[in-house]
Amino acid sequence: MEGRRLKCPLCGGTDFQVEEGKLDSKWGFTAHKVKIVICKNCGYVMLFYEGRTIWDFD
């Protein structure tokens, strides 16, 4: 998919800060790995799912 580029749905910006994170389930039995993409123009946050994990060492 050449030429495709991520675009902020709120402001149309194309410059992002990218981080990795983890969201725990309500009872803490599983966790979900996510890529966190933050628009540098307006601060809109997008989460992209990267799979589940049972390793929760917080």
RODO-2510 file (C-alpha; in nm, 4 decimals, decimal comma):
residues 58
     n   res          X          Y          Z
     1     m     0,0000     0,0000     0,0000
     2     e     0,2479     0,2504    -0,1168
     3     g     0,1601     0,6135    -0,0617
     4     r    -0,0690     0,5547     0,2373
     5     r     0,0029     0,7796     0,5331
     6     l    -0,1629     0,8129     0,8719
     7     k    -0,3731     1,1272     0,9039
     8     c    -0,5320     1,2663     1,2202
     9     p    -0,9121     1,2304     1,1966
    10     l    -0,9592     1,5463     1,4058
    11     c    -0,7281     1,8064     1,2481
    12     g    -0,5797     1,6315     0,9431
    13     g    -0,2257     1,6499     1,0837
    14     t     0,0403     1,4028     0,9716
    15     d     0,3086     1,4501     1,2399
    16     f     0,2815     1,2077     1,5331
    17     q     0,4578     1,0983     1,8488
    18     v     0,4530     0,7183     1,8751
    19     e     0,4798     0,5225     2,1999
    20     e     0,4152     0,1663     2,3125
    21     g     0,1889     0,0817     2,6034
    22     k    -0,0284    -0,1737     2,7756
    23     l    -0,3906    -0,1694     2,8911
    24     d    -0,4905    -0,4069     3,1700
    25     s    -0,8260    -0,5839     3,1752
    26     k    -1,0709    -0,4946     3,4506
    27     w    -0,9637    -0,7766     3,6806
    28     g    -0,5988    -0,7766     3,5721
    29     f    -0,5933    -1,1294     3,4279
    30     t    -0,4869    -1,0195     3,0813
    31     a    -0,3269    -0,7174     2,9267
    32     h    -0,3451    -0,5743     2,5759
    33     k    -0,0383    -0,4339     2,4044
    34     v    -0,1083    -0,1142     2,2108
    35     k     0,0769     0,1338     1,9962
    36     i    -0,0127     0,4869     2,1096
    37     v    -0,0068     0,7500     1,8357
    38     i    -0,0441     1,1131     1,9454
    39     c    -0,1022     1,3955     1,6982
    40     k     0,1607     1,6662     1,7538
    41     n    -0,0772     1,9320     1,6197
    42     c    -0,3897     1,8799     1,8323
    43     g    -0,3022     1,6049     2,0831
    44     y    -0,5594     1,3544     1,9570
    45     v    -0,4688     1,0027     2,0803
    46     m    -0,5151     0,6878     1,8714
    47     l    -0,4603     0,3334     2,0000
    48     f    -0,3632     0,0479     1,7677
    49     y    -0,3995    -0,3062     1,8996
    50     e    -0,0847    -0,5217     1,8934
    51     g    -0,2070    -0,8360     2,0699
    52     r    -0,2794    -0,9812     2,4122
    53     t    -0,0340    -1,0805     2,6773
    54     i    -0,0666    -1,2607     3,0105
    55     w     0,2631    -1,1185     3,1331
    56     d     0,1629    -0,8389     3,3657
    57     f     0,4563    -0,7401     3,5887
    58     d     0,3458    -0,3914     3,6969
***
